[in-house]
Amino acid sequence: MRYRKMGKTNVDVSILGFGAMRLPMVGNPTGMAGFDPNVPIDEVHATKMVEHALESGVNYFDTAYGYHGGQSEKFMGKVLKSYRSKVMIATKLPPFMVEKPQDMERIFNEQLGKLQTDYLDFYLLHGIDSVSWNKMKEMGALEFLDQLRSSGRIRFAAFSFHDEIKAFKQIVDAYSWDMCQVQFNFYDQIYQAGKEGIAYAASRGLGVVVMEPLRGGRLTDRIPAEVQALWDSAKVKRTPVDWAMNWVWNHPEVSLALTGSSTLDQLKENVRVAKNGAAGSFTPEEFALVDQARAEYRKGLKVDCTGCGYCMPCPNGVNIPQNFSLYNDAFLFNSMEQSKFFYNGFLKPDQRASGCFECKICEDKCTQKIPIIKELKEVHKALGQEPPAGGKQ
């Protein structure tokens, strides 16, 4: 395993971090069982994954209050308890749950209990945008982070981010952050914080943690023929995972990239490619090839969804990420009939796009700012067999 400094903290972190948002779930080994909080984590499989990560030198483990319906922190606390002195644990304060300043202390103590520890290495304000940023400032979140640091209950203060570059720079400059976590991959080069943002953060001493380096698996699963032809044309042969992950690690500003693995095989592949994760290892020709692949992807993508699940749960039961996944697959991989088959045969009626009642709760929570209601209508138009029910309350 390779290691890099986490910004000004001077802490050595493995360039591959273990993300606990898409752990395998009982009855669905891919970990993508509709983000249903009632579906438990497959702890036997997930434990093997954590143990393999530890054996491979991974020392950074990331979770959050809401992952797996609140079960992710509990699981990670259980499995990492005996390794606590050897690992760094990061979790996040959910702004949407903070209604008064006292809530932050209550939530933090609950998280310590779930994680079975008396301190956290990294504590992040979760999914910050301009709206939640203003709310957290008013609630005294920055003073709260100061208190946590000075008391030793956290080592480092950080934030994860989903908004435009202007807001990102304002947040970076507003506090003595130790780290930021941003979405970054070869497809999202200028999206949200993007290249400009990671350079800006690093210039101010912040460590940079990258989420969605594989864009929720979209950059590595069922590769379009045009993209695969580009990979095959390269002088140095790499797997799609290798191309995507090492493109991220080629940026020296990046401290680590999180793997959102849902299977042991996925994790093993990420560990394997991390062995070559050196900044500056790509040639100009290889960077140009990746840019060509990005252009090919953008030709076919219908909905710019990463499958992160922040829009869930839908109060009416619609499985929003799965609907968009089937819709994108139909066009990206020329599999319209297969997508129709899964949409009508495997999604329950209330999980289909036709179940949208236009409450807009999902749009308020979407980190990608997708017009979800409009796109769900398009999904059902393409894949459904009956008229959409939208517009009812």
JOZI-V410013 format. One record per residue. N is the residue number from 0. RES is the residue in one small letter. PSI is psi in whole degrees, 0 to 359 (999 if undefined). OMEGA is omega in whole degrees, 0 to 359 (none if undefined). D_CENTER is the distance of its C-alpha to the mean C-alpha in whole Angstrom. Layout:
N;RES;PSI;OMEGA;D_CENTER
N;RES;PSI;OMEGA;D_CENTER
This chain:
0;m;139;175;22
1;r;155;182;21
2;y;151;176;21
3;r;161;176;21
4;k;140;175;21
5;m;78;177;19
6;g;218;184;21
7;k;352;180;24
8;t;335;182;23
9;n;14;178;25
10;v;137;177;23
11;d;121;178;22
12;v;147;175;18
13;s;140;183;18
14;i;344;174;16
15;l;121;176;14
16;g;155;181;12
17;f;113;177;11
18;g;133;187;8
19;a;39;177;9
20;m;333;185;7
21;r;48;178;9
22;l;155;178;12
23;p;144;183;15
24;m;150;181;17
25;v;127;180;21
26;g;356;180;22
27;n;92;187;19
28;p;348;179;18
29;t;351;179;15
30;g;8;186;13
31;m;42;183;13
32;a;57;173;16
33;g;13;182;16
34;f;31;182;13
35;d;117;181;17
36;p;347;179;17
37;n;352;177;21
38;v;116;185;20
39;p;157;174;20
40;i;139;173;18
41;d;90;189;20
42;e;331;179;20
43;v;310;180;23
44;h;316;182;20
45;a;324;179;17
46;t;320;177;20
47;k;324;179;21
48;m;313;179;18
49;v;316;181;18
50;e;321;178;21
51;h;320;178;21
52;a;315;179;18
53;l;314;180;20
54;e;334;182;23
55;s;358;177;22
56;g;4;176;21
57;v;130;181;18
58;n;7;182;18
59;y;124;184;15
60;f;125;188;13
61;d;132;175;10
62;t;190;178;10
63;a;161;184;11
64;y;318;187;14
65;g;354;183;13
66;y;136;181;11
67;h;43;177;13
68;g;29;180;15
69;g;357;183;16
70;q;340;184;17
71;s;312;180;14
72;e;319;180;16
73;k;314;180;19
74;f;313;182;18
75;m;322;177;17
76;g;319;181;20
77;k;314;187;22
78;v;334;182;21
79;l;356;186;21
80;k;314;184;24
81;s;354;180;26
82;y;12;193;24
83;r;319;184;24
84;s;347;184;26
85;k;354;186;24
86;v;161;172;20
87;m;129;182;18
88;i;131;176;16
89;a;133;171;14
90;t;181;195;13
91;k;145;175;13
92;l;120;183;15
93;p;110;182;15
94;p;327;183;17
95;f;343;179;18
96;m;356;182;20
97;v;108;178;22
98;e;339;177;25
99;k;157;185;27
100;p;325;182;27
101;q;338;181;28
102;d;328;183;25
103;m;317;178;23
104;e;317;180;25
105;r;313;181;25
106;i;316;181;21
107;f;315;180;21
108;n;324;175;24
109;e;319;180;23
110;q;319;176;20
111;l;319;180;22
112;g;315;179;24
113;k;320;183;21
114;l;359;176;20
115;q;50;179;24
116;t;161;178;24
117;d;5;174;26
118;y;161;175;23
119;l;146;178;20
120;d;313;178;19
121;f;131;177;16
122;y;123;187;16
123;l;141;161;14
124;l;127;196;14
125;h;128;171;11
126;g;44;187;10
127;i;134;167;14
128;d;185;186;15
129;s;326;181;19
130;v;308;181;20
131;s;331;177;18
132;w;313;179;19
133;n;321;178;23
134;k;314;183;23
135;m;325;176;21
136;k;316;180;24
137;e;328;180;27
138;m;353;180;26
139;g;28;183;26
140;a;324;181;23
141;l;320;175;24
142;e;324;177;27
143;f;317;177;25
144;l;320;177;23
145;d;315;180;26
146;q;318;180;28
147;l;319;179;25
148;r;313;184;25
149;s;332;179;29
150;s;353;180;30
151;g;8;180;28
152;r;339;166;25
153;i;152;176;22
154;r;320;187;23
155;f;144;181;20
156;a;141;187;19
157;a;178;175;16
158;f;149;169;13
159;s;152;197;10
160;f;139;174;11
161;h;86;178;11
162;d;196;183;14
163;e;163;185;17
164;i;324;180;18
165;k;313;179;21
166;a;323;180;20
167;f;312;181;17
168;k;321;179;21
169;q;319;181;22
170;i;317;178;20
171;v;317;185;20
172;d;350;189;24
173;a;351;187;24
174;y;161;180;24
175;s;66;181;24
176;w;151;173;20
177;d;333;186;20
178;m;154;170;16
179;c;153;178;13
180;q;125;186;10
181;v;156;174;9
182;q;129;183;7
183;f;126;176;10
184;n;175;187;11
185;f;340;175;15
186;y;320;184;14
187;d;49;184;13
188;q;326;181;15
189;i;24;182;17
190;y;136;181;14
191;q;237;181;14
192;a;313;176;14
193;g;195;181;15
194;k;318;181;17
195;e;320;182;19
196;g;316;182;17
197;i;326;176;16
198;a;320;180;20
199;y;314;180;21
200;a;315;181;19
201;a;325;180;20
202;s;341;178;24
203;r;14;172;24
204;g;5;180;23
205;l;140;166;19
206;g;151;182;17
207;v;116;175;14
208;v;130;183;11
209;v;126;171;8
210;m;160;180;5
211;e;44;178;5
212;p;337;177;8
213;l;8;180;9
214;r;53;180;8
215;g;26;181;7
216;g;355;183;10
217;r;336;182;12
218;l;0;185;14
219;t;347;182;15
220;d;130;174;16
221;r;66;185;20
222;i;131;174;20
223;p;147;184;23
224;a;322;181;26
225;e;323;179;26
226;v;316;179;23
227;q;324;178;24
228;a;324;176;28
229;l;313;179;26
230;w;318;181;25
231;d;336;183;28
232;s;350;183;30
233;a;148;178;29
234;k;316;176;31
235;v;120;184;29
236;k;131;179;27
237;r;154;171;23
238;t;163;176;21
239;p;323;177;18
240;v;317;179;16
241;d;313;179;18
242;w;312;186;18
243;a;312;183;15
244;m;316;182;14
245;n;335;171;17
246;w;318;178;17
247;v;312;183;14
248;w;343;177;16
249;n;347;178;19
250;h;114;185;19
251;p;341;179;20
252;e;338;184;19
253;v;125;177;15
254;s;314;179;16
255;l;159;174;13
256;a;134;180;10
257;l;133;170;8
258;t;130;175;9
259;g;41;186;7
260;s;141;175;11
261;s;354;178;12
262;t;160;178;16
263;l;322;180;18
264;d;319;177;19
265;q;316;180;15
266;l;317;180;15
267;k;320;178;19
268;e;318;179;18
269;n;321;177;15
270;v;319;181;18
271;r;312;184;20
272;v;339;179;19
273;a;339;180;18
274;k;337;180;22
275;n;15;187;22
276;g;69;181;20
277;a;140;176;22
278;a;138;176;22
279;g;15;183;24
280;s;340;177;25
281;f;143;173;24
282;t;163;175;28
283;p;324;179;28
284;e;322;180;29
285;e;320;175;25
286;f;319;179;23
287;a;322;179;26
288;l;318;178;25
289;v;320;178;21
290;d;324;176;22
291;q;319;178;24
292;a;319;178;21
293;r;316;180;19
294;a;322;178;22
295;e;317;178;23
296;y;317;186;19
297;r;340;178;20
298;k;328;188;23
299;g;347;185;22
300;l;131;180;19
301;k;317;180;20
302;v;126;186;17
303;d;60;184;14
304;c;133;179;11
305;t;353;183;8
306;g;25;184;9
307;c;334;177;6
308;g;6;179;9
309;y;336;180;10
310;c;348;185;13
311;m;157;0;14
312;p;149;174;17
313;c;132;182;19
314;p;342;178;22
315;n;2;174;24
316;g;2;181;22
317;v;129;177;21
318;n;85;189;18
319;i;309;181;16
320;p;321;182;13
321;q;322;176;16
322;n;313;181;18
323;f;325;178;17
324;s;314;179;16
325;l;321;180;19
326;y;312;178;21
327;n;317;180;19
328;d;322;182;20
329;a;326;183;23
330;f;318;181;24
331;l;323;188;21
332;f;15;177;23
333;n;50;185;26
334;s;49;183;26
335;m;314;182;27
336;e;320;179;29
337;q;318;179;27
338;s;320;177;24
339;k;320;180;27
340;f;313;181;28
341;f;321;181;25
342;y;313;185;25
343;n;336;185;28
344;g;336;185;29
345;f;330;175;26
346;l;133;175;24
347;k;154;182;26
348;p;319;182;28
349;d;349;178;26
350;q;346;184;23
351;r;161;180;24
352;a;331;181;23
353;s;345;180;27
354;g;0;181;26
355;c;129;178;25
356;f;15;172;27
357;e;42;178;26
358;c;341;177;25
359;k;5;177;22
360;i;319;181;20
361;c;320;182;17
362;e;326;178;18
363;d;332;184;18
364;k;350;186;14
365;c;121;180;13
366;t;343;181;10
367;q;359;180;12
368;k;42;180;15
369;i;137;173;16
370;p;79;192;20
371;i;317;183;19
372;i;312;179;22
373;k;316;183;24
374;e;326;178;21
375;l;324;176;22
376;k;321;178;26
377;e;323;178;25
378;v;311;183;23
379;h;326;178;26
380;k;321;183;29
381;a;322;190;28
382;l;339;189;27
383;g;169;180;29
384;q;359;178;33
385;e;161;182;34
386;p;148;178;33
387;p;153;182;30
388;a;4;189;31
389;g;155;176;29
390;g;344;179;31
391;k;156;178;32
392;q;999;none;32
